[in-house]
Amino acid sequence: MLNLNALSTEQRNPKTLNIDKLSTLELVQVINEEDQAVPRAISQILPQIAEAIDLIASKLVNGGRLFYIGAGTSGRLGILDAVECPPTFSTDPEMVQGLIAGGTPAIFKAQEGAEDREELGANDLQAKNLCDKDVVVGIAASGRTPYVIGGLKYAQSIGIKTIGIACSENPALGEFSDILLVALVGPEVITGSTRLKAGTAQKLILNMLSSGAMIKLGKVYGNLMVDVKSSNKKLEERAKRIVMTATGVSEHEAIAALSESEGNAKTAIFMLLAGVDADLAHVQLDKAQGNLRKALEGLRNE
């Protein structure tokens, strides 16, 4: 039998013992108050999150990949973060990947038993042919999920850097994490339902990890997502607005530059600010490893 007594994620919340007796307004007020503990918990581990971002960025800039591995809610959150990277930052879908216990069916329907086997986590990562350029992030609210521990253990055994995310004190996955991120959000509003505060904490941390790494890689200029992939009408409109905002040109000029750059906002911005054509813009951006700010600074220094 598992002993869950020591896990804060499994404790009863004294503030919600009678939540089933509250009015609807009262119960959402309680949930909202409890949710406010999440950013406070995360504020306590910002230095460790920054360290994790620097590690991830150092791997990705050298052609490495970022893997999230989790079960249930944690696995789905990793997949959610991974699949948003290509449209937001024009990354190759292979760069950031999410793995979940139970595979693709578990995304849509709970496959809870799959999380209990360490070898499945190891097998899923082994199938990805990891190399020392990669980094693995294990996500588990309790910090003890066998599937996640198996994956982290395997990664470390072959020299891959690992990051662990948990919401309970002294998580077991810490033993196999080079960087450990523990957000102590306290007991859930509904006892043991870690899709609530713990899930929110994991989502916020993953937001920071991927966004921070992409900023470090130069995929953001100011606060503009200049690597946005114009794959639908909304994103085409966003790309146009980004070009106009970054350069101050008219809508007509922005559309013309985007047309010449084949919809690439970053290239269009460089063309307009540097007064060059698309070919030269590509050359200069490649020299700066795709970092728009560095490319512009390099041009000024020539």
Contacts in CASP RR format, 6 or more apart in sequence:
PFRMAT RR
TARGET T0000
AUTHOR 0000-0000-0000
METHOD contacts of the structure
MODEL  1
MLNLNALSTEQRNPKTLNIDKLSTLELVQVINEEDQAVPRAISQILPQIA
EAIDLIASKLVNGGRLFYIGAGTSGRLGILDAVECPPTFSTDPEMVQGLI
AGGTPAIFKAQEGAEDREELGANDLQAKNLCDKDVVVGIAASGRTPYVIG
GLKYAQSIGIKTIGIACSENPALGEFSDILLVALVGPEVITGSTRLKAGT
AQKLILNMLSSGAMIKLGKVYGNLMVDVKSSNKKLEERAKRIVMTATGVS
EHEAIAALSESEGNAKTAIFMLLAGVDADLAHVQLDKAQGNLRKALEGLR
NE
4 10 0 8 1.000
4 142 0 8 1.000
6 168 0 8 1.000
6 169 0 8 1.000
7 142 0 8 1.000
7 144 0 8 1.000
7 168 0 8 1.000
8 167 0 8 1.000
8 168 0 8 1.000
8 169 0 8 1.000
8 184 0 8 1.000
8 186 0 8 1.000
8 187 0 8 1.000
9 141 0 8 1.000
9 142 0 8 1.000
9 167 0 8 1.000
9 168 0 8 1.000
9 186 0 8 1.000
9 187 0 8 1.000
9 188 0 8 1.000
9 192 0 8 1.000
9 194 0 8 1.000
9 198 0 8 1.000
10 142 0 8 1.000
10 187 0 8 1.000
10 191 0 8 1.000
10 192 0 8 1.000
11 186 0 8 1.000
11 187 0 8 1.000
11 191 0 8 1.000
12 187 0 8 1.000
12 191 0 8 1.000
13 34 0 8 1.000
13 186 0 8 1.000
13 187 0 8 1.000
13 188 0 8 1.000
13 189 0 8 1.000
13 191 0 8 1.000
14 187 0 8 1.000
15 30 0 8 1.000
15 33 0 8 1.000
15 34 0 8 1.000
16 30 0 8 1.000
16 34 0 8 1.000
16 189 0 8 1.000
16 190 0 8 1.000
19 27 0 8 1.000
19 30 0 8 1.000
19 189 0 8 1.000
19 190 0 8 1.000
22 30 0 8 1.000
30 189 0 8 1.000
31 189 0 8 1.000
31 196 0 8 1.000
34 188 0 8 1.000
34 189 0 8 1.000
34 196 0 8 1.000
34 197 0 8 1.000
35 196 0 8 1.000
35 197 0 8 1.000
35 200 0 8 1.000
37 185 0 8 1.000
37 186 0 8 1.000
37 197 0 8 1.000
38 183 0 8 1.000
38 185 0 8 1.000
38 197 0 8 1.000
38 200 0 8 1.000
38 201 0 8 1.000
38 204 0 8 1.000
39 204 0 8 1.000
41 167 0 8 1.000
41 183 0 8 1.000
41 184 0 8 1.000
41 185 0 8 1.000
41 186 0 8 1.000
41 201 0 8 1.000
42 49 0 8 1.000
42 183 0 8 1.000
42 201 0 8 1.000
42 204 0 8 1.000
42 205 0 8 1.000
44 183 0 8 1.000
44 184 0 8 1.000
45 181 0 8 1.000
45 182 0 8 1.000
45 183 0 8 1.000
48 179 0 8 1.000
48 180 0 8 1.000
48 181 0 8 1.000
49 181 0 8 1.000
49 205 0 8 1.000
49 208 0 8 1.000
49 209 0 8 1.000
51 179 0 8 1.000
52 137 0 8 1.000
52 163 0 8 1.000
52 179 0 8 1.000
52 181 0 8 1.000
52 209 0 8 1.000
53 208 0 8 1.000
53 209 0 8 1.000
53 212 0 8 1.000
53 213 0 8 1.000
53 216 0 8 1.000
54 216 0 8 1.000
55 135 0 8 1.000
55 161 0 8 1.000
55 163 0 8 1.000
55 178 0 8 1.000
55 179 0 8 1.000
56 66 0 8 1.000
56 135 0 8 1.000
56 163 0 8 1.000
56 209 0 8 1.000
56 213 0 8 1.000
57 212 0 8 1.000
57 213 0 8 1.000
57 216 0 8 1.000
57 217 0 8 1.000
59 65 0 8 1.000
59 66 0 8 1.000
59 133 0 8 1.000
59 134 0 8 1.000
59 135 0 8 1.000
59 161 0 8 1.000
60 66 0 8 1.000
60 95 0 8 1.000
60 213 0 8 1.000
60 217 0 8 1.000
61 216 0 8 1.000
61 217 0 8 1.000
61 289 0 8 1.000
62 133 0 8 1.000
63 95 0 8 1.000
63 133 0 8 1.000
64 95 0 8 1.000
64 131 0 8 1.000
64 133 0 8 1.000
64 134 0 8 1.000
64 135 0 8 1.000
65 94 0 8 1.000
65 95 0 8 1.000
65 96 0 8 1.000
65 97 0 8 1.000
65 128 0 8 1.000
65 133 0 8 1.000
65 134 0 8 1.000
65 135 0 8 1.000
66 82 0 8 1.000
66 95 0 8 1.000
66 96 0 8 1.000
66 97 0 8 1.000
66 134 0 8 1.000
66 135 0 8 1.000
66 137 0 8 1.000
66 210 0 8 1.000
66 213 0 8 1.000
67 97 0 8 1.000
67 98 0 8 1.000
67 99 0 8 1.000
67 125 0 8 1.000
67 128 0 8 1.000
67 130 0 8 1.000
67 134 0 8 1.000
67 135 0 8 1.000
67 136 0 8 1.000
67 137 0 8 1.000
68 75 0 8 1.000
68 77 0 8 1.000
68 78 0 8 1.000
68 79 0 8 1.000
68 81 0 8 1.000
68 82 0 8 1.000
68 96 0 8 1.000
68 97 0 8 1.000
68 98 0 8 1.000
68 99 0 8 1.000
68 137 0 8 1.000
68 138 0 8 1.000
68 139 0 8 1.000
68 206 0 8 1.000
69 75 0 8 1.000
69 98 0 8 1.000
69 99 0 8 1.000
69 100 0 8 1.000
69 121 0 8 1.000
69 124 0 8 1.000
69 125 0 8 1.000
69 136 0 8 1.000
69 137 0 8 1.000
69 138 0 8 1.000
69 139 0 8 1.000
69 147 0 8 1.000
69 148 0 8 1.000
69 151 0 8 1.000
69 152 0 8 1.000
70 78 0 8 1.000
70 99 0 8 1.000
70 100 0 8 1.000
70 101 0 8 1.000
70 115 0 8 1.000
70 138 0 8 1.000
70 139 0 8 1.000
70 140 0 8 1.000
70 145 0 8 1.000
70 147 0 8 1.000
70 148 0 8 1.000
71 100 0 8 1.000
71 101 0 8 1.000
71 102 0 8 1.000
71 106 0 8 1.000
71 112 0 8 1.000
71 114 0 8 1.000
71 115 0 8 1.000
71 140 0 8 1.000
71 145 0 8 1.000
71 147 0 8 1.000
71 148 0 8 1.000
72 100 0 8 1.000
72 101 0 8 1.000
72 106 0 8 1.000
72 110 0 8 1.000
72 111 0 8 1.000
72 112 0 8 1.000
72 115 0 8 1.000
73 141 0 8 1.000
73 194 0 8 1.000
73 195 0 8 1.000
73 198 0 8 1.000
73 199 0 8 1.000
73 202 0 8 1.000
74 138 0 8 1.000
74 139 0 8 1.000
74 140 0 8 1.000
74 141 0 8 1.000
74 145 0 8 1.000
74 148 0 8 1.000
74 165 0 8 1.000
74 199 0 8 1.000
74 202 0 8 1.000
75 98 0 8 1.000
75 99 0 8 1.000
75 100 0 8 1.000
75 101 0 8 1.000
75 106 0 8 1.000
75 139 0 8 1.000
76 100 0 8 1.000
76 106 0 8 1.000
76 107 0 8 1.000
77 139 0 8 1.000
77 199 0 8 1.000
77 202 0 8 1.000
77 203 0 8 1.000
77 206 0 8 1.000
78 98 0 8 1.000
78 100 0 8 1.000
78 139 0 8 1.000
78 206 0 8 1.000
79 98 0 8 1.000
79 100 0 8 1.000
79 107 0 8 1.000
80 203 0 8 1.000
80 206 0 8 1.000
81 96 0 8 1.000
81 98 0 8 1.000
81 203 0 8 1.000
81 206 0 8 1.000
81 207 0 8 1.000
81 209 0 8 1.000
81 210 0 8 1.000
82 96 0 8 1.000
82 97 0 8 1.000
82 98 0 8 1.000
82 210 0 8 1.000
84 210 0 8 1.000
85 91 0 8 1.000
85 95 0 8 1.000
85 96 0 8 1.000
85 210 0 8 1.000
85 214 0 8 1.000
86 92 0 8 1.000
86 93 0 8 1.000
86 229 0 8 1.000
87 228 0 8 1.000
87 229 0 8 1.000
87 231 0 8 1.000
87 235 0 8 1.000
88 214 0 8 1.000
88 225 0 8 1.000
88 227 0 8 1.000
88 228 0 8 1.000
88 229 0 8 1.000
89 214 0 8 1.000
89 219 0 8 1.000
89 225 0 8 1.000
89 227 0 8 1.000
89 228 0 8 1.000
89 229 0 8 1.000
90 219 0 8 1.000
90 227 0 8 1.000
90 228 0 8 1.000
90 229 0 8 1.000
91 214 0 8 1.000
91 219 0 8 1.000
91 227 0 8 1.000
96 210 0 8 1.000
97 128 0 8 1.000
99 121 0 8 1.000
99 124 0 8 1.000
99 125 0 8 1.000
99 128 0 8 1.000
100 106 0 8 1.000
100 107 0 8 1.000
101 111 0 8 1.000
101 113 0 8 1.000
101 114 0 8 1.000
101 115 0 8 1.000
101 120 0 8 1.000
101 121 0 8 1.000
101 145 0 8 1.000
101 147 0 8 1.000
102 111 0 8 1.000
102 114 0 8 1.000
102 120 0 8 1.000
103 111 0 8 1.000
103 114 0 8 1.000
103 124 0 8 1.000
105 111 0 8 1.000
106 114 0 8 1.000
114 120 0 8 1.000
114 147 0 8 1.000
115 145 0 8 1.000
115 146 0 8 1.000
115 147 0 8 1.000
115 148 0 8 1.000
116 146 0 8 1.000
116 147 0 8 1.000
117 146 0 8 1.000
117 147 0 8 1.000
118 146 0 8 1.000
118 147 0 8 1.000
118 149 0 8 1.000
118 150 0 8 1.000
118 151 0 8 1.000
118 153 0 8 1.000
119 150 0 8 1.000
120 147 0 8 1.000
121 147 0 8 1.000
121 148 0 8 1.000
121 150 0 8 1.000
121 151 0 8 1.000
121 154 0 8 1.000
122 150 0 8 1.000
122 151 0 8 1.000
122 153 0 8 1.000
122 154 0 8 1.000
124 151 0 8 1.000
125 136 0 8 1.000
125 151 0 8 1.000
125 154 0 8 1.000
125 155 0 8 1.000
126 154 0 8 1.000
128 134 0 8 1.000
130 136 0 8 1.000
130 155 0 8 1.000
130 158 0 8 1.000
130 160 0 8 1.000
131 160 0 8 1.000
132 159 0 8 1.000
132 160 0 8 1.000
134 160 0 8 1.000
135 160 0 8 1.000
135 161 0 8 1.000
135 162 0 8 1.000
135 163 0 8 1.000
136 151 0 8 1.000
136 152 0 8 1.000
136 155 0 8 1.000
136 160 0 8 1.000
136 161 0 8 1.000
136 162 0 8 1.000
136 163 0 8 1.000
137 162 0 8 1.000
137 163 0 8 1.000
137 164 0 8 1.000
137 165 0 8 1.000
137 206 0 8 1.000
137 209 0 8 1.000
138 148 0 8 1.000
138 151 0 8 1.000
138 152 0 8 1.000
138 162 0 8 1.000
138 163 0 8 1.000
138 164 0 8 1.000
138 165 0 8 1.000
138 173 0 8 1.000
138 177 0 8 1.000
139 148 0 8 1.000
139 164 0 8 1.000
139 165 0 8 1.000
139 202 0 8 1.000
139 206 0 8 1.000
140 148 0 8 1.000
140 149 0 8 1.000
140 164 0 8 1.000
140 165 0 8 1.000
140 166 0 8 1.000
140 171 0 8 1.000
140 173 0 8 1.000
141 166 0 8 1.000
141 167 0 8 1.000
141 168 0 8 1.000
141 194 0 8 1.000
141 198 0 8 1.000
141 199 0 8 1.000
141 202 0 8 1.000
142 166 0 8 1.000
142 167 0 8 1.000
142 168 0 8 1.000
142 171 0 8 1.000
142 194 0 8 1.000
143 149 0 8 1.000
143 166 0 8 1.000
143 167 0 8 1.000
143 168 0 8 1.000
143 171 0 8 1.000
143 172 0 8 1.000
143 173 0 8 1.000
143 174 0 8 1.000
144 168 0 8 1.000
144 171 0 8 1.000
144 172 0 8 1.000
144 173 0 8 1.000
145 173 0 8 1.000
148 173 0 8 1.000
149 172 0 8 1.000
149 173 0 8 1.000
149 176 0 8 1.000
150 176 0 8 1.000
151 176 0 8 1.000
152 162 0 8 1.000
152 164 0 8 1.000
152 173 0 8 1.000
152 176 0 8 1.000
152 177 0 8 1.000
153 176 0 8 1.000
155 161 0 8 1.000
155 162 0 8 1.000
155 176 0 8 1.000
156 162 0 8 1.000
156 176 0 8 1.000
156 178 0 8 1.000
161 178 0 8 1.000
162 176 0 8 1.000
162 177 0 8 1.000
162 178 0 8 1.000
162 179 0 8 1.000
163 177 0 8 1.000
163 178 0 8 1.000
163 179 0 8 1.000
163 180 0 8 1.000
163 181 0 8 1.000
163 209 0 8 1.000
164 171 0 8 1.000
164 173 0 8 1.000
164 174 0 8 1.000
164 177 0 8 1.000
164 179 0 8 1.000
164 180 0 8 1.000
164 181 0 8 1.000
165 181 0 8 1.000
165 182 0 8 1.000
165 183 0 8 1.000
165 202 0 8 1.000
165 205 0 8 1.000
165 206 0 8 1.000
166 173 0 8 1.000
166 174 0 8 1.000
166 180 0 8 1.000
166 181 0 8 1.000
166 182 0 8 1.000
166 183 0 8 1.000
167 182 0 8 1.000
167 183 0 8 1.000
167 184 0 8 1.000
167 185 0 8 1.000
167 186 0 8 1.000
167 194 0 8 1.000
167 197 0 8 1.000
167 198 0 8 1.000
167 199 0 8 1.000
167 201 0 8 1.000
167 202 0 8 1.000
168 182 0 8 1.000
168 184 0 8 1.000
169 182 0 8 1.000
169 184 0 8 1.000
171 180 0 8 1.000
171 182 0 8 1.000
173 180 0 8 1.000
174 180 0 8 1.000
181 205 0 8 1.000
183 198 0 8 1.000
183 201 0 8 1.000
183 202 0 8 1.000
183 205 0 8 1.000
185 197 0 8 1.000
185 198 0 8 1.000
185 200 0 8 1.000
185 201 0 8 1.000
186 197 0 8 1.000
188 194 0 8 1.000
188 196 0 8 1.000
188 197 0 8 1.000
188 198 0 8 1.000
189 196 0 8 1.000
189 197 0 8 1.000
190 196 0 8 1.000
214 220 0 8 1.000
214 227 0 8 1.000
217 289 0 8 1.000
217 290 0 8 1.000
217 291 0 8 1.000
218 227 0 8 1.000
218 290 0 8 1.000
218 291 0 8 1.000
218 292 0 8 1.000
218 293 0 8 1.000
218 294 0 8 1.000
219 225 0 8 1.000
219 226 0 8 1.000
219 227 0 8 1.000
220 226 0 8 1.000
220 227 0 8 1.000
221 246 0 8 1.000
221 266 0 8 1.000
221 269 0 8 1.000
221 292 0 8 1.000
221 293 0 8 1.000
222 293 0 8 1.000
224 242 0 8 1.000
224 245 0 8 1.000
224 246 0 8 1.000
225 238 0 8 1.000
225 242 0 8 1.000
226 242 0 8 1.000
226 246 0 8 1.000
226 265 0 8 1.000
226 266 0 8 1.000
226 269 0 8 1.000
226 292 0 8 1.000
227 265 0 8 1.000
227 266 0 8 1.000
228 235 0 8 1.000
228 238 0 8 1.000
228 239 0 8 1.000
228 242 0 8 1.000
228 265 0 8 1.000
229 235 0 8 1.000
230 236 0 8 1.000
230 238 0 8 1.000
230 239 0 8 1.000
230 258 0 8 1.000
230 263 0 8 1.000
230 265 0 8 1.000
236 263 0 8 1.000
239 258 0 8 1.000
239 263 0 8 1.000
239 265 0 8 1.000
239 268 0 8 1.000
240 251 0 8 1.000
240 254 0 8 1.000
240 255 0 8 1.000
240 258 0 8 1.000
242 265 0 8 1.000
242 269 0 8 1.000
243 249 0 8 1.000
243 254 0 8 1.000
243 257 0 8 1.000
243 258 0 8 1.000
243 265 0 8 1.000
243 268 0 8 1.000
243 269 0 8 1.000
243 272 0 8 1.000
244 250 0 8 1.000
244 251 0 8 1.000
244 254 0 8 1.000
246 269 0 8 1.000
246 273 0 8 1.000
247 253 0 8 1.000
247 254 0 8 1.000
247 269 0 8 1.000
247 272 0 8 1.000
247 273 0 8 1.000
249 257 0 8 1.000
249 272 0 8 1.000
253 272 0 8 1.000
254 268 0 8 1.000
254 272 0 8 1.000
257 268 0 8 1.000
257 269 0 8 1.000
257 271 0 8 1.000
257 272 0 8 1.000
258 264 0 8 1.000
258 265 0 8 1.000
258 268 0 8 1.000
260 268 0 8 1.000
260 271 0 8 1.000
260 277 0 8 1.000
260 278 0 8 1.000
261 267 0 8 1.000
261 268 0 8 1.000
261 271 0 8 1.000
261 278 0 8 1.000
261 281 0 8 1.000
262 278 0 8 1.000
266 285 0 8 1.000
266 290 0 8 1.000
266 292 0 8 1.000
267 278 0 8 1.000
267 281 0 8 1.000
267 282 0 8 1.000
267 285 0 8 1.000
269 292 0 8 1.000
270 276 0 8 1.000
270 281 0 8 1.000
270 284 0 8 1.000
270 285 0 8 1.000
270 292 0 8 1.000
270 295 0 8 1.000
270 296 0 8 1.000
271 277 0 8 1.000
271 278 0 8 1.000
271 281 0 8 1.000
273 296 0 8 1.000
274 280 0 8 1.000
274 281 0 8 1.000
274 284 0 8 1.000
274 296 0 8 1.000
274 299 0 8 1.000
276 284 0 8 1.000
284 295 0 8 1.000
284 298 0 8 1.000
284 299 0 8 1.000
285 291 0 8 1.000
285 292 0 8 1.000
285 295 0 8 1.000
287 295 0 8 1.000
288 294 0 8 1.000
288 295 0 8 1.000
288 298 0 8 1.000
END
